[in-house]
Amino acid sequence: FMAATLSSDMEKTDKIVTFLDESRALGLSMLPADVNASAWMFVAVDARNIRHGLGALKGVGRAVSEAIAAE
């Protein structure tokens, strides 16, 4: 649920910060963006870990993110 919530507002930095804080308060861990493991959106790796989406990185557009994920 939280991965979907984060992904729905990726372009809004203030909302992402709020959701990240809330995720940590719920005991969820945020894994950093990783060119080998990340997708465009935030992804739930398991019940306690969410991988940061490449689409939420400033200056990285969707086409670039999807090309990286496809590699």
N, CA, C and O atoms as a GROMACS GRO file, in nm:
protein
  284
    1PHE      N    1   0.082  -0.120   0.000
    1PHE     CA    2   0.000   0.000   0.000
    1PHE      C    3   0.087   0.126   0.000
    1PHE      O    4   0.062   0.220  -0.076
    2MET      N    5   0.189   0.128   0.086
    2MET     CA    6   0.271   0.249   0.096
    2MET      C    7   0.352   0.270  -0.031
    2MET      O    8   0.374   0.385  -0.071
    3ALA      N    9   0.398   0.164  -0.096
    3ALA     CA   10   0.471   0.179  -0.222
    3ALA      C   11   0.382   0.244  -0.327
    3ALA      O   12   0.427   0.330  -0.403
    4ALA      N   13   0.256   0.204  -0.333
    4ALA     CA   14   0.162   0.264  -0.428
    4ALA      C   15   0.134   0.409  -0.393
    4ALA      O   16   0.123   0.493  -0.483
    5THR      N   17   0.122   0.439  -0.265
    5THR     CA   18   0.098   0.577  -0.221
    5THR      C   19   0.215   0.666  -0.259
    5THR      O   20   0.196   0.777  -0.310
    6LEU      N   21   0.336   0.619  -0.234
    6LEU     CA   22   0.455   0.696  -0.271
    6LEU      C   23   0.462   0.717  -0.422
    6LEU      O   24   0.493   0.826  -0.469
    7SER      N   25   0.432   0.613  -0.498
    7SER     CA   26   0.438   0.622  -0.644
    7SER      C   27   0.334   0.717  -0.701
    7SER      O   28   0.358   0.780  -0.804
    8SER      N   29   0.220   0.728  -0.636
    8SER     CA   30   0.113   0.813  -0.689
    8SER      C   31   0.148   0.961  -0.685
    8SER      O   32   0.091   1.039  -0.761
    9ASP      N   33   0.240   1.001  -0.599
    9ASP     CA   34   0.277   1.142  -0.586
    9ASP      C   35   0.427   1.164  -0.604
    9ASP      O   36   0.486   1.247  -0.535
   10MET      N   37   0.489   1.091  -0.695
   10MET     CA   38   0.634   1.099  -0.712
   10MET      C   39   0.685   1.237  -0.749
   10MET      O   40   0.798   1.273  -0.714
   11GLU      N   41   0.605   1.315  -0.818
   11GLU     CA   42   0.650   1.447  -0.862
   11GLU      C   43   0.639   1.553  -0.753
   11GLU      O   44   0.687   1.665  -0.771
   12LYS      N   45   0.577   1.519  -0.641
   12LYS     CA   46   0.554   1.617  -0.533
   12LYS      C   47   0.646   1.586  -0.415
   12LYS      O   48   0.613   1.504  -0.329
   13THR      N   49   0.761   1.652  -0.413
   13THR     CA   50   0.863   1.626  -0.312
   13THR      C   51   0.812   1.639  -0.170
   13THR      O   52   0.847   1.559  -0.084
   14ASP      N   53   0.730   1.740  -0.144
   14ASP     CA   54   0.680   1.759  -0.008
   14ASP      C   55   0.595   1.642   0.038
   14ASP      O   56   0.602   1.602   0.155
   15LYS      N   57   0.514   1.586  -0.051
   15LYS     CA   58   0.432   1.471  -0.014
   15LYS      C   59   0.519   1.346   0.005
   15LYS      O   60   0.494   1.267   0.095
   16ILE      N   61   0.620   1.330  -0.080
   16ILE     CA   62   0.710   1.215  -0.067
   16ILE      C   63   0.777   1.217   0.069
   16ILE      O   64   0.785   1.114   0.136
   17VAL      N   65   0.826   1.332   0.110
   17VAL     CA   66   0.892   1.344   0.241
   17VAL      C   67   0.796   1.304   0.353
   17VAL      O   68   0.834   1.232   0.444
   18THR      N   69   0.673   1.351   0.345
   18THR     CA   70   0.572   1.317   0.446
   18THR      C   71   0.545   1.167   0.447
   18THR      O   72   0.540   1.105   0.554
   19PHE      N   73   0.528   1.107   0.329
   19PHE     CA   74   0.501   0.963   0.321
   19PHE      C   75   0.621   0.881   0.366
   19PHE      O   76   0.604   0.776   0.428
   20LEU      N   77   0.743   0.928   0.337
   20LEU     CA   78   0.863   0.856   0.383
   20LEU      C   79   0.871   0.858   0.535
   20LEU      O   80   0.903   0.756   0.597
   21ASP      N   81   0.843   0.973   0.595
   21ASP     CA   82   0.842   0.982   0.741
   21ASP      C   83   0.737   0.889   0.801
   21ASP      O   84   0.763   0.820   0.900
   22GLU      N   85   0.620   0.886   0.740
   22GLU     CA   86   0.513   0.799   0.789
   22GLU      C   87   0.552   0.652   0.773
   22GLU      O   88   0.522   0.570   0.860
   23SER      N   89   0.617   0.618   0.663
   23SER     CA   90   0.662   0.481   0.640
   23SER      C   91   0.759   0.436   0.748
   23SER      O   92   0.748   0.326   0.802
   24ARG      N   93   0.854   0.522   0.779
   24ARG     CA   94   0.952   0.489   0.884
   24ARG      C   95   0.884   0.473   1.020
   24ARG      O   96   0.920   0.385   1.097
   25ALA      N   97   0.786   0.558   1.048
   25ALA     CA   98   0.712   0.548   1.175
   25ALA      C   99   0.636   0.416   1.184
   25ALA      O  100   0.613   0.365   1.294
   26LEU      N  101   0.597   0.361   1.070
   26LEU     CA  102   0.528   0.232   1.066
   26LEU      C  103   0.624   0.113   1.069
   26LEU      O  104   0.581  -0.002   1.067
   27GLY      N  105   0.754   0.142   1.074
   27GLY     CA  106   0.854   0.035   1.079
   27GLY      C  107   0.898  -0.016   0.944
   27GLY      O  108   0.960  -0.122   0.935
   28LEU      N  109   0.867   0.058   0.838
   28LEU     CA  110   0.910   0.017   0.705
   28LEU      C  111   1.048   0.076   0.676
   28LEU      O  112   1.080   0.186   0.720
   29SER      N  113   1.128   0.001   0.602
   29SER     CA  114   1.260   0.048   0.563
   29SER      C  115   1.256   0.093   0.418
   29SER      O  116   1.195   0.028   0.333
   30MET      N  117   1.321   0.204   0.391
   30MET     CA  118   1.330   0.255   0.255
   30MET      C  119   1.467   0.219   0.199
   30MET      O  120   1.570   0.267   0.248
   31LEU      N  121   1.468   0.135   0.098
   31LEU     CA  122   1.592   0.098   0.033
   31LEU      C  123   1.625   0.204  -0.072
   31LEU      O  124   1.534   0.255  -0.137
   32PRO      N  125   1.751   0.238  -0.089
   32PRO     CA  126   1.787   0.344  -0.184
   32PRO      C  127   1.761   0.302  -0.328
   32PRO      O  128   1.748   0.183  -0.359
   33ALA      N  129   1.754   0.401  -0.415
   33ALA     CA  130   1.742   0.372  -0.558
   33ALA      C  131   1.866   0.296  -0.601
   33ALA      O  132   1.977   0.323  -0.554
   34ASP      N  133   1.846   0.200  -0.690
   34ASP     CA  134   1.955   0.113  -0.733
   34ASP      C  135   1.935   0.086  -0.882
   34ASP      O  136   1.830   0.034  -0.921
   35VAL      N  137   2.032   0.119  -0.964
   35VAL     CA  138   2.017   0.100  -1.109
   35VAL      C  139   1.996  -0.047  -1.144
   35VAL      O  140   1.943  -0.077  -1.251
   36ASN      N  141   2.037  -0.138  -1.058
   36ASN     CA  142   2.020  -0.281  -1.085
   36ASN      C  143   1.891  -0.339  -1.029
   36ASN      O  144   1.852  -0.449  -1.068
   37ALA      N  145   1.824  -0.268  -0.939
   37ALA     CA  146   1.707  -0.326  -0.873
   37ALA      C  147   1.582  -0.237  -0.877
   37ALA      O  148   1.472  -0.287  -0.856
   38SER      N  149   1.598  -0.109  -0.903
   38SER     CA  150   1.483  -0.017  -0.898
   38SER      C  151   1.403  -0.019  -1.028
   38SER      O  152   1.455  -0.051  -1.135
   39ALA      N  153   1.277   0.016  -1.016
   39ALA     CA  154   1.188   0.035  -1.130
   39ALA      C  155   1.151   0.183  -1.135
   39ALA      O  156   1.202   0.263  -1.055
   40TRP      N  157   1.064   0.220  -1.227
   40TRP     CA  158   1.018   0.358  -1.236
   40TRP      C  159   0.950   0.401  -1.106
   40TRP      O  160   0.975   0.511  -1.056
   41MET      N  161   0.863   0.315  -1.053
   41MET     CA  162   0.787   0.347  -0.932
   41MET      C  163   0.851   0.284  -0.808
   41MET      O  164   0.941   0.201  -0.819
   42PHE      N  165   0.804   0.326  -0.691
   42PHE     CA  166   0.843   0.262  -0.567
   42PHE      C  167   0.788   0.119  -0.569
   42PHE      O  168   0.677   0.096  -0.617
   43VAL      N  169   0.866   0.023  -0.517
   43VAL     CA  170   0.825  -0.118  -0.521
   43VAL      C  171   0.842  -0.180  -0.383
   43VAL      O  172   0.946  -0.162  -0.318
   44ALA      N  173   0.740  -0.253  -0.338
   44ALA     CA  174   0.751  -0.328  -0.213
   44ALA      C  175   0.836  -0.451  -0.241
   44ALA      O  176   0.797  -0.539  -0.317
   45VAL      N  177   0.954  -0.457  -0.177
   45VAL     CA  178   1.044  -0.571  -0.194
   45VAL      C  179   0.993  -0.689  -0.113
   45VAL      O  180   0.995  -0.804  -0.159
   46ASP      N  181   0.947  -0.661   0.007
   46ASP     CA  182   0.885  -0.759   0.095
   46ASP      C  183   0.796  -0.682   0.192
   46ASP      O  184   0.768  -0.564   0.171
   47ALA      N  185   0.752  -0.748   0.297
   47ALA     CA  186   0.656  -0.686   0.390
   47ALA      C  187   0.712  -0.565   0.464
   47ALA      O  188   0.635  -0.483   0.514
   48ARG      N  189   0.843  -0.551   0.473
   48ARG     CA  190   0.904  -0.443   0.552
   48ARG      C  191   0.994  -0.348   0.472
   48ARG      O  192   1.043  -0.250   0.528
   49ASN      N  193   1.017  -0.375   0.345
   49ASN     CA  194   1.113  -0.295   0.268
   49ASN      C  195   1.051  -0.244   0.138
   49ASN      O  196   0.984  -0.317   0.066
   50ILE      N  197   1.076  -0.115   0.112
   50ILE     CA  198   1.030  -0.052  -0.011
   50ILE      C  199   1.153   0.003  -0.084
   50ILE      O  200   1.234   0.075  -0.026
   51ARG      N  201   1.164  -0.032  -0.213
   51ARG     CA  202   1.276   0.018  -0.295
   51ARG      C  203   1.235   0.151  -0.357
   51ARG      O  204   1.126   0.163  -0.414
   52HIS      N  205   1.322   0.250  -0.345
   52HIS     CA  206   1.299   0.384  -0.399
   52HIS      C  207   1.288   0.376  -0.551
   52HIS      O  208   1.370   0.312  -0.616
   53GLY      N  209   1.187   0.441  -0.606
   53GLY     CA  210   1.168   0.442  -0.750
   53GLY      C  211   1.260   0.540  -0.820
   53GLY      O  212   1.287   0.649  -0.769
   54LEU      N  213   1.308   0.501  -0.938
   54LEU     CA  214   1.395   0.590  -1.015
   54LEU      C  215   1.319   0.716  -1.059
   54LEU      O  216   1.379   0.822  -1.076
   55GLY      N  217   1.189   0.704  -1.076
   55GLY     CA  218   1.108   0.818  -1.118
   55GLY      C  219   1.100   0.929  -1.017
   55GLY      O  220   1.064   1.042  -1.051
   56ALA      N  221   1.134   0.900  -0.893
   56ALA     CA  222   1.130   1.002  -0.788
   56ALA      C  223   1.262   1.078  -0.777
   56ALA      O  224   1.272   1.174  -0.699
   57LEU      N  225   1.362   1.038  -0.853
   57LEU     CA  226   1.490   1.108  -0.851
   57LEU      C  227   1.481   1.233  -0.937
   57LEU      O  228   1.432   1.228  -1.049
   58LYS      N  229   1.528   1.343  -0.885
   58LYS     CA  230   1.526   1.468  -0.960
   58LYS      C  231   1.617   1.458  -1.082
   58LYS      O  232   1.729   1.408  -1.074
   59GLY      N  233   1.566   1.505  -1.195
   59GLY     CA  234   1.645   1.508  -1.316
   59GLY      C  235   1.646   1.378  -1.394
   59GLY      O  236   1.709   1.370  -1.500
   60VAL      N  237   1.577   1.276  -1.345
   60VAL     CA  238   1.571   1.148  -1.416
   60VAL      C  239   1.429   1.132  -1.469
   60VAL      O  240   1.334   1.114  -1.392
   61GLY      N  241   1.415   1.140  -1.599
   61GLY     CA  242   1.282   1.129  -1.659
   61GLY      C  243   1.235   0.986  -1.671
   61GLY      O  244   1.310   0.892  -1.646
   62ARG      N  245   1.110   0.972  -1.710
   62ARG     CA  246   1.050   0.838  -1.719
   62ARG      C  247   1.120   0.752  -1.824
   62ARG      O  248   1.148   0.635  -1.799
   63ALA      N  249   1.149   0.809  -1.941
   63ALA     CA  250   1.213   0.732  -2.047
   63ALA      C  251   1.349   0.679  -2.002
   63ALA      O  252   1.382   0.563  -2.027
   64VAL      N  253   1.427   0.763  -1.937
   64VAL     CA  254   1.559   0.721  -1.887
   64VAL      C  255   1.543   0.614  -1.780
   64VAL      O  256   1.614   0.514  -1.781
   65SER      N  257   1.451   0.636  -1.687
   65SER     CA  258   1.427   0.539  -1.580
   65SER      C  259   1.386   0.404  -1.634
   65SER      O  260   1.435   0.300  -1.589
   66GLU      N  261   1.297   0.404  -1.732
   66GLU     CA  262   1.251   0.278  -1.788
   66GLU      C  263   1.360   0.210  -1.870
   66GLU      O  264   1.368   0.087  -1.873
   67ALA      N  265   1.445   0.288  -1.936
   67ALA     CA  266   1.558   0.230  -2.010
   67ALA      C  267   1.657   0.165  -1.913
   67ALA      O  268   1.709   0.057  -1.941
   68ILE      N  269   1.683   0.230  -1.801
   68ILE     CA  270   1.773   0.174  -1.699
   68ILE      C  271   1.713   0.046  -1.643
   68ILE      O  272   1.784  -0.054  -1.630
   69ALA      N  273   1.586   0.047  -1.611
   69ALA     CA  274   1.520  -0.071  -1.554
   69ALA      C  275   1.518  -0.186  -1.653
   69ALA      O  276   1.524  -0.303  -1.613
   70ALA      N  277   1.509  -0.156  -1.782
   70ALA     CA  278   1.504  -0.260  -1.885
   70ALA      C  279   1.638  -0.329  -1.904
   70ALA      O  280   1.643  -0.443  -1.951
   71GLU      N  281   1.746  -0.262  -1.869
   71GLU     CA  282   1.880  -0.319  -1.885
   71GLU      C  283   1.891  -0.435  -1.798
   71GLU      O  284   1.996  -0.500  -1.794
   0.00000   0.00000   0.00000
